[in-house]
Amino acid sequence: MISQGNVYTVTFYLDGGTIDGQDEYGPVKVKHENTVPEPPLPSREGYVFYGWKVSGGNVYWDFRNGLKRNMTLVAEWGKKTVTTDEQLVLWFDEDIDGYAVETYRGNTEKLVIPASFADDSGQTIDVKTIADNAFSNNSFSEIILPDTIESIGARAFSGCVNLHEIRIPSSVAVMGEKVFNGIIIDVYLPWPESEIPPEWSDEWKSGSVKITVREF
């Protein structure tokens, strides 16, 4: 039988976020069936806060509920994205201090990736990476990559059957696997294939119907 005098511990895990500039909050002590004081709104650069989930589950905690046990609440985050006029969806990746191209929602034949994009404050931030599967099954036939791009994710151009050639800038130090999965394409590199950066996946060409590597 649970004593009405029991006191429970509620631990908060911010998962990369901060509250009032601090990366830790709590724990707090709560009496049996009392409500948990809701913390101030946490923040995390490049992300939107969705709420507090109970650790080990997929349920958001309702702060109107009375507490009956010890509990850990985990901050749930989603990527904060912006959409350009060209229908590119970008999100700020704090690990690289730049934008990642998340996906593309347009239908143009020629797609030009911008070298940078201004955030809500007007600060110009470089576009540095193309995410995994970013352009999968898109219909464009030409794409221009800026020399700010440092990495291209796995299967980034998978299924882009209208794309028959691409020029990779010398800034690309990382390349994922099966980048051109399922397509026929000429890939132009700024150096001989024997000199590609060591962080390129050994499987970057895998999965393509036919790939021809050329030097420009």
N, C-alpha and C positions, 0 to 999 in steps of 0.2 A: 504493500500500500504506500502511495506517495504522500509524504507529509506536505501540508500546505505551506510549511516554512522553508521548503527546499529553495535553494538559489542555484540557478544555472548560469553557465558561461556561454556567451555568444562571441564567436571569433569571426572577424571579417578579413577576407582575402581580396586584395585590390587588383590582382592579376595585371600588374603593370601600370595601374592608375595611381592617382594621388588624391588626397583629401586635404584641402587647405595647405597644399604644397608638401605634404608629408606622405611617404610611401607606406605608412602603416596606420591603422586605426583600431582602437580597442585593445583587448577585448572588453566587453561590458558584462556586468552581472545583472541578472534579471530574476525576480522572484517567480515562483510557480504561478502559471496562468496570467502573469502580467504581460503587457505588450513590450516588444523590443523597441527602444528609442531608434527612430530612423536616422541614419547618419546623414551629414551634409552630402550634397550631390558630388560624387567623385568625377574626376576628369582624366583624360588620357589623350595625348596629342594624336590626331589622325583617326580617332575612334568616337563612336556615339555610345553613351551608356544606356543599356536596356533595362537594367534592374538587378536585383540580388537573387541569385538562385541558391537553393539549399544544396550544400555539397553532396555529391554522390547521386544526385537526381536531376530532373529536368523541370523542376517546379520553381516558379518565382515565389519568394516569401511575401506574404501579405502582412504588413506591419500592424494590421488591426487584430491579428490573431494573438491569443494568449500562448505563452511558451510553456512547454511541458517536458523539455529535455535540453541537454547541451546541444549546441548546433554551430556549424560553420556556414557562413553565407559568403558566396563567391560573386564578385562583380562580373556581370555579363556584358561583353562589348561587341559592337559591330563596326566594321570599317566605315569611316566617314568618306563618302565618295563625292566627287564633283563631275558634272557632265559638260564637256566643251560644246561649242557651237557645231563641231563636226561629229557630235554624238560619240566621242570617246569618253569612256568612264574611267576616271583616275581616282586613286586614293593615295594619301600621304603615308609613306612607309618611313617611320622614324628610324629604323635600323640603317637606312641608306641616306636619310635626310633628303629625300626627293620623292617625286611622284612615280607610282607604278601604273602602267596601263592595265586596267582590270578586264575590260571588254570593249567591244565596239558595237553600237546599235544602229549605225547608219547603213546606207546602201550605195555609196559612191563607187565609181570604178577606180579612181585614184585616191588613195588615202595617204595624207601627209601627217606624220606624227610630229607634234610641236616639240621644240627643244626645251620649252619651259611653259609654265602656266601660272597666272597670278591667283593667289588665294584670296579669301574674303577680305583680308586686310590690305590687299594690294601688293603684297610681297611676291616677287617672282621666284618660282622654285623650279629647278630642272626636272625634266622627265627622264628618269634614270633606268627604268626596267620595264620589261614586258612580262606580265604574269603568265603562269602556266595556263594553257588553253585560251589565252586572251582573244585570239582571232579565229578559233575553231569554226570551220564550216562557213566562213564569210565568203561573200561573192566578189570582192574587189579584185581587180586584175593587176594593180600596181600599188606598191607601198614604198614610201620614202622614210627612212629611219634617220634621225638626227645623230650627230656625233656626241650627244650627251648619254646615249643609251649604253649602259654598262653590262646588262645581262638580259638574256632572252630565255624565258621559261620553257619547260617541257611541253611539247605538242602545241606550241604557240600558234603555228600556222596549219595545224592538222585539218585536212579536209578542204583547204582553200584551193579548189581545183582550177580556178581561173587565174591563179597566181603562178606564172611560169618563170619569173626571175626575180631575184632580190639582191640588193647590195648591202653587205654587212659592214658597218663602220668599224674603224680600228679601235674604237672605244669599247667594243664588246669583249669583256674579259671572261664572261661566264656564259655558257650555252647549255641548256638542258637536253634531255634525251628526246628522240623522235620529234624534233621540232617541225619537220615537214612531212609528217606522217600522212600517207595515202595520196601524195601528189607527185607530179612530174615537174621538176624545177631546176633552173640553173642558179647556183649560188656563187656570187662574186665576192671574193675575199681580198683584203688589202695586203695580204702576204701569202706566200706559198702554203699549201695545205699542211706541209710538214712543219710549219712554224706557228700553227694555231696555239692560242694560250693554253697553259696546262689545266686551267679550270673548266675547259670545255668538256662536256661528257663524251666518253668514247662512243656513246650511242646516239650522238646528235643527228647522224644521217639515217639511223635505223628507221624502218617503217615506210620510207618513201617508195613510191612506185619506181621512180628513176630520179637520181640526183647527179648533176654534173657540177663539179667544183671548178671555178675559174678564178683567175687573179686579175684584178683591175689596177 
